[in-house]
Amino acid sequence: YKLPQLNEVEQFIKEHKHLPGIPAEAEVREKGVSFGNISSKLLQKIEELTLYVIDIKKENEALKTQLSDLEAQLGEVKN
């Protein structure tokens, strides 16, 4: 499925006060929820979080490599 950008998720939460695809507390209190349905939605959110963490780890590794390269270049300039 399409993983939404984190800034889109943030904006949705600011506007609606809950995660996209997850019912608001008021709706749950009023209508209730199916255990199977909410479990499926929560599993999807866990998968999304895992994908976000993987992306952040990749970005972090790239930044570490870039920093090491810059430090090596800086060391060469000093010598």
Residue pairs with C-beta under 8 A, 6 or more apart in sequence:
1 44
3 48
3 51
3 52
4 20
4 48
6 52
9 19
9 20
12 19
12 20
13 19
16 24
17 24
18 24
18 25
19 45
21 41
21 44
21 45
22 38
22 41
22 42
22 45
23 31
23 33
23 38
